[in-house]
Amino acid sequence: MLPISDKCVIISDMKTTVKNLSDTRVEIKVILEKAELAAARKKAVARLANEVKLPGFRKGKAPVELAEKQLNPNDIAQTALDIAVRIAVPQAFMDNKQNPLVIPEVNVTKFVPDESAEFTATADILPDVKIGDFKNLGVKKAELKISEKDIKDILENIAKSYAEKKTVKRAAKMGDDVIIDFTGKKDGKAFEGGSAHDFTLGLGSHQFIPGFEEGIVGHEPGDKFEIPLTFPKDYHAKEMAGQKVVFEVLLKQVNEVTTPKIDDDLAKKCGPFKKLDELKADIKKNLTAQNEHKVEDKYKDDLVAALVAKSKVSAPEILIKDQLNYIKDDISRNAAAQGLTFEDYLKQVGQTEEDWEKEARKIAEARVKSSLVLQILARDQKITVKDEDVSAKVAELRDVYKKSPEALKNLKDPRVRQDIKNRMTIEKTLEFLVKQNSK
């Protein structure tokens, strides 16, 4: 919504025409006549007079009628138009019960100083959302299952964390860790991302394409050799999928890995456990807690998706773009943590930016629709969060981030507090939705 500097001014009998460009975008045509422009002109003269200095008067203190004679008529006309538009735009949207999501784009189509003005104001708006039946969504919560294999996998990872490594002078075999230099070549030329020095590789870890790790087995430290391979047809980097390549490898070191047995002794190393069964029970307990959260989150997501499907809701383009930027920023931060750029990430997953945006757009649109549906459901059901609850949450966050001056500073920002309140309201609305579908 445009800021209104002259809050006390209301334009009466303003002529407006609304044109729906889409479900989420409108154009409002506004016609201002002589009376509206006269009021704006009066304010324009008063504003410009503040910059006029006349003999015998301090700057801005001369009578307005005297100062006006010193003003450029074009300056008065343009300032009057600016004031009139700034007042008229928000009122036009308010009168027509439209809620702009951004500052409207204004295009003046006609202006006769002191006589009339016409302009259009275009903006993305909050769409008309009609909530479907939120009590009978037919969504089932997934069953929580912890298998023996789940526990076994964690025990094996724990054992590996306690593994001992010893450098050996023998041929490499599966289960060893090796240190290698390698260069991947296609048609005799090194290809991007196919080379590394002093790379540690666990043989049998399946980090590389099929055949690479097997090609190292049987070689001894100091050996230089080639491994001819063909990339899988479904390889994520499309430019390499199905391509024949040759890896030139130098095996620099072989480390024999000795993994401890999964027994009572291993359990004792992991904490206050005397028996392996105690460690297993603890693993199962933690897995159960983790999976309960996952199951609950998935159930909430499925409920919202089902509600969106039953509701009438459109996603404004401006909000979709905001979500796309958020998704891209999130990926960029994660990539940067690994020393990569967003472009590097795209190469890794074998996508062009256009391909990525096409897929990410679906996610962004779904997020926007979910958010709008939950907001309207909260409004309709009068779901609110008390200020004292927000203050309690802010106090909790202050304690969490007490060692971060920047985070503490952000928590004082009213916009951050409002964002926290919005998040709490959404969570409360999700709890309401779960309750309505658990009867």
N, C-alpha and C positions, 0 to 999 in steps of 0.2 A: 504494500500500500504506500502511495506517495505521502511524504511528510506534509502536514498542513501547518504553515507558519502562522496563518491568520485563523486560529481555531474558532474564533467567535463568528466568523462569516459563514453563512449558509446561503447558497444560491437558490432562490425560489423559482419555480416554473421553468427550470432548466430542461431543454428539449433533448432527449436521448433516444437512440435506436440501438437495440442489441442485435448483433449478428453472431450466431454460433458457428465458429469455424470448425469445431469438432466438439466431442464430448468434454474436452478438457481445455479448450481455448476459445475466447470470445473477443469480438471487436465491438467497442461501443462508440457510436458516432454521437458527438456532442455539438449542439448549436448554442452559442452564447449571443445574446442580443444586447441592445444599447444599455439597458439598465445594469446588466451584469458587468459590462465593460466599464461603465462609469464608476462603479464601486471599486473596481480593480485599479482604474486610473488614479483615483484619489489616493489609494494606498501607494501606488507607484511614485506619485509626486512627493508624498511624505517621506518615502524611503530615500529617494534621490536627493531631496532637499538637505538631508543630513550631511551630504558631502559638499554642500555649497557654502562658500565664505563670502560675505558681503561687507563692505566698509561699515564700521560701527557695530558689527555683530561678531560674536565668536562663531567658529565653524559649526554649522548645524543648528544655530540658534536664531537665524533670521526668520521672519514670518514666511510661512509656506507660499503665500500669494506672491511675495517678492522674489523668493528663491526660484519659483516656477519659471519666471521670466528669463532666468539665466540657463535653464535646462534645454537640452536638445530635444525637439519634439519626437525624433525617432527613438531616442533613449526612453522617453516616457511611454511611447507606444509599445515597444518591445518588453519593457519591464511590466507594464500593465497586462500584456498578453501572458507573460510568464506567471504572474500572480494569479490571473484568472484560471489558467490551466491547472496550476498546482492545487487550487481550491476545488475546481470542477471535477478533476479525475477521480479522486477518492470518493467524492459524493456521488458521482455517476455510478460507480461500482456498488456503493452502499445502497443507493436508491433502487438499483436493479437486482439487489440481493445476490451479487457475485463476489466471490472471495478470491482476489488475485494472489498468486503464490510468489510473484516477483513484482518489482516496480514496472507498471505498464509502459509499453512503448508508445510514444505520442507522435502523431504525424499531423501537423497543422495543414489543412487543405484550403483554407480561405481566411483572410484577415483584412478587414477594413477598419483601421483605427477609429475608436470611439463609436463604431456603428455595429459591427458584427464579427463573429469569429466562428469557424467550424474546424473541428479536428477529430481524429479517431484515436482511441486508446485501446491497445491490444495487449492481452496478457493470458498466460496459463492460469487456470482457475482450479480451485478445489472442486472436483467433480461431484455430481449428485450420486451418492452411494446408497443403494437400497440393500439392506441386510437380509439374507435369507434365513430360513429356520435354523437357529443355532442350537436347538435342543435335541435334534435328531439327525446327527451328522453321519451316523453309521460307521464310525471309525473304531477299530479295535486296537487295543494296546498290545504290543508284541510280548510274547512270553519271555521271561527272564530265565536263561539257561547258562549254567557254568559247567562245562564239560571237563572230564579228566585231561583231555588234550590241552585245554586252555591252561590248566595248572602245570602240566608237563612242559609246555612251551616256555612258561615263565621260569620254571626251575632250570631249564636248559640255558636260558639267557643269564640267569644268576651264576650258574656254573662257569659259563664262558667269561663272565666278568672277573672270576677268580683264577682264570687260566694262567699258566706260566709259559713263557716263551724262551726258547733256547736256540741260539744260532747253531746250525749244523752244516757240515760239509758233505752233503749227499744230494742225490737227485730229489727234486720236489715231488710231493705226492699230495693227494687230496687231504684237506684238513690242515695243511701247513699255511703259514703266512709268508708271502714272498714280497721282496722289494724289487721293483722293476722300473726300467725306462722303456717307453714304447712310443712308436710313431705309426699312426694309421695312414695308409696311402690308398688313393683311388686313382687308377690310370697313371700310377707313378708319381702322383702329387699328393702331399700331405693335405688332409681335409681338416676343417675347423672342428675343434673339440675332440680330436682323435689322438692327442699326444700328451704325455706327462713324464715327469722325472721324479725319481725316488717315490714312486707310488706304491703304497702298501695294499696288497690284495690278499684276501682270504680265499684260498682255493676251495671251491665248493659253496661259496657265498652267493653265486649267481649274480654278481655285480655287473658282469659284462655279458655281451651277447653270447648265445650258445656256441661252444667250441673254443672260446678264448682261454678260459681257465684250464680246460682239458689239454690245450696246446702247450701249456707250460709244464704240465706233469711230465716227469722223466728227464727234464733238463737240470743241469747243475749250475751253481754259482759261477759267473763268468761267461756262461754260454750266450752267444748271439744267434738268434734264429728268427725265422719268419713264420707267421701263422696266417695262411690264406683262409678267408671266411666270406660268408655272404650274409648281409644283414637280413633279419626277418622281414617278410613282406608287410607285416603290420607294425613295423618299427615306428615309434612316435615321431621321429624326425623324418618327414615325408621325403626330403631330398636324398636320404640314405636308405630308405626302405627298398629291400630287394637288391641292393647294390653289392657288387663283388669288390672286396678290399683285401689289402695285405697289411698285417701288423708286423713291424720290425721291432723285436723285443731284445732287451739286454736283461738277463736275470742277474741281479746284483747280490741278493742275499736270500737264504732260506731259513725260516724260523720254525722250529718244531713246536707245536702247541700242545701242551698237556693240560687237559681239562679235568678238574677234580670230580670224583664220583658224587652222585647225588645221594647223599646219605646223612646220617645224624651229624657228622663232623661239619659238613657244609652248612647245615642248619644253624649250628653253633656260631659260625662265622657271620651269619646274617642278622643276629640280634639275640634277644633273650629267649632263645629256643634251645631245648635240650634234645628234642627229637625231631626227625624229619616231618612226622605227622603234624607237629605243632606249626611248623613253617607252612605246610600245605594248607592248614586250616586258616592261617593268617592271610595267605595268598587268596584263598577262596572268599574270605570276608572282604578284602579290599576290592577284588574283582566284582563281587556282588554290588558293593556300594557304587563303583564306577559305572557298571552296567545299568544300575537303577536310574542313574542320572541320564545316561544315554537313551534308555527306553522312554523315560518321562519326557525328555526333550523332543524325541522323535514323535511321540504321541501328540504333543502340543503342536509341532509343525504340521502333522497330518490333519489335526483338527482345523487349524487355520486354513490349510490348503482346501479342505472340504468346504469350509464356510465361504471362501472366496469363490469356489465353483458354484455355490448356491446363491451368491449375491450378484448384484449388478454393480460393477465397479470398473472404471477406466483409470489407467495410469497416465498422469500428465507427463509430457515429454521432459519438462524441466526436472522433475523428480527422478525420472529414469536416468537422465544424464548425471545427476548428483550421485546416484547409486553406482553408476558405471565408474565414475571418478573414484568413489570410495573403494570399489573392488580392485581397480587398477593400483591405487595407492597401497592397498594391503599387500598385493602381490609384489609390488616394487620394494616394499620394506623387507619382506621375507627374502626376496632375491638379493637385496643389498647386504643382508646378514651373511650371505654366502659369497659375497664379492661379485655379484652379478647385476646386470642391468635388466630392465623389463624386456628389452630386445633380446638379451641372452636367454631369458626365461622362455620367450616365444620360440626361439630356435630349439631349445631343449624339448619342448612339447610338440614341435613340428607344426606350428601355426603361424599364419600371417596375422598382422594386427586386425585385418578385416574379419578373418575367421574367428579370432578370439572375441572381437566385439559382438559378432553375431551370436555366439554362445553366451557370453556374459550378459548380453542384453536381455535374454530370457530370464536369467537369474535376477537381474535388476528390476525388471517389470514385475516379477512375482513378489519380490520384496516390497515394492511400492504398494501393490494391491493389498498385500497382507497388512501392511502398516495402516493403510486407509480404512480397511474393514475393521481392524481392532480399535482404531480411534473412534469410528462412528458407533461401534458396539459399546464402547466405554461411555460415550456421550448419551446414547439412548438409554443405557441401563444405570446412568448416573453413578458410574464407578469413578471415584476420586481418591486422592491420597492426601492425608492431612499434612499441614505444614510442619507439625512437630515430628511426623514420621520422616519427612524429607530432611529436617535438621538432624535427626538421629543418624540417618544414613550418611549425611555430610560429615558428622563427627566421627563416624566409623571409618570413613575414607581418610579423614585427616590423620587418624591413628595409623592407618596402613601406609600412608605416604609421608609420614612425619620427617623422614630423612631426605625428602625431595622438595626443596624450596619452590621449584617451578610448579609442581603439582599442587602444593598448598596454596600458591598464588591463584592458580586456575579455579580452585574450589571457592574462592571469594567472588568469582565472576557470576553475576546473576543469570547469565545465559547458561552457564554450566549447571547451576542449581536447577534451572528450568529443565534442562536436558535430563538431569537425574530424576526429577519429578515425572517427566514423560516416560522414562524407562520403568519407573516403579508402577506407574499407571498401567502400562502395557502388561507388565508381569501380573498385576492384580487382575487384569482383564482375562489373561490366559488362565489363571486359576479359576475364575468365574466360568470360563468356557469348559474347562475340565470337569468342574462340578456339575454343570448342566448336562454333560454327556456321560456321567457316571451313575446316573439314577437307574 
